Amino acid sequence: LLAWPLLPVYFVYEVLHQAVRSCLNRIGVEENDGDGTRVWITAEARRHWEELQMWNRASVLEKSMTIGILYVTIQVGISQGVTVFLSWLSDKIAPWSLPAILAMLFAIGETMFMLPPVPGLPIYLISGIVIVQRCQQDGQSFVVGISVAAVFSILLKLAAVLLQQKAIGEPFSNSIAVKKLCAVHTPTMKAVRHILSRP
């Protein structure tokens, strides 16, 4: 459903694929497994085309539009909303003391990292602006302010990773539904596990 806009590209590729097969058949490199009639696409593509003909087009288009609206809402609405919120927040907490600013940014940063649709980049930008400005107002140098902001951002990200692993990953590590969703039974994931478990 999500890849249907790419279907024209797929069928163009299959037309080229069939043309190459026909050329190979004529020069005897590949045996002709067809019935001798000229076809424009491969047998696999014909099966896919026949399956597409059985789709309920109205239902597919409705679901596609719903997914598109959700995508725009999440990608644009939430991203822009987070940026606007953090801009407002930076103005509000700018007069606070440095420990209070760090505590507030840490709490908001951890909350943002727990929400998958919310990007983490804005919290780094706000941290760099507000923390450096606060340090300079407290008589510290620009280099000290940058260092404090960098260390804070690293600790914020590491704390979020720790929280995600221990509060989300570990409790759900034995869940069959989660394992199925992550496709741990597939050859690719088994290969990854084998590679990562080697000494």
Salt bridges, closest charged atoms under 4 A:
GLU14 OE1 - HIS17 ND1 3.59
GLU44 OE2 - ARG21 NH2 3.89
ASP138 OD1 - ARG134 NH2 3.27
GLU170 OE1 - LYS166 NZ 2.56
